[in-house]
Amino acid sequence: MATTKERAAAAGAKTPNDHAVKTEATSSDVTVEVRGFTLTFDPNDFDDDELLTGLDKGRPDEALMVVTGDDDDLVDKIAAELRNDPENLNGRGKLKRSALVQFIGEVMEAAGQGKS
């Protein structure tokens, strides 16, 4: 004898939503726009002591790779845009490292990871 579940399935009944197989989001990526750049990344990647220590010491390279997905063209575009502001240049006309650190801080804040 068939069970009620088997008879319902044979009759074409749909599984109630509360009984359906649940799926979890596989990505926690966020998309933020900072200074005209749209960046999509997993903010959980910032939960990294070495990355944050490097950022605190003025080394934004790893954090920049997180938010750009290792896209060298995007990194170049961000640097070029930052160079457009004379405040971001040192006495020799070169991009200040602090300008990149500030940019990453703005990205983290926009993603809800930084201080507000």
C-alpha positions, 0 to 999 in steps of 0.5 A, a space after each residue: 500500500 502506498 503512503 500518503 506522500 507517495 499518493 500525493 506525489 503520484 497525483 502531482 502534488 507539489 511539496 509545501 515550501 516548508 518541506 522543500 529542500 533549503 538552499 543556502 547562499 553560496 556567496 556573501 559578495 557585496 557590491 559597493 560604489 566608491 569614487 565612481 568604481 563599482 566593486 564586488 567582493 566578499 567582505 569576509 575576506 577582510 577578516 584576515 589579521 595579516 591583511 588588516 595588519 598590513 593595511 594598518 602599516 600602510 600596505 594596502 596591496 593585499 586589500 586592493 587585490 581583495 576588492 578588485 579580484 586581482 584585476 590589474 586593469 582595475 587597479 591601474 584605473 583606480 590608481 590613475 583616478 587617485 592621481 587626478 587629485 593633487 592631494 593624493 600626490 607627493 612632492 615628486 608627483 607620485 601617488 601617495 601610499 596613504 591615498 590607496 589606504 584611504 581608498 581601501 578604508 572608504 571601500 570597507 566603510 561602504 561595505 559595512 566593514 570599517 568605522 563609520 
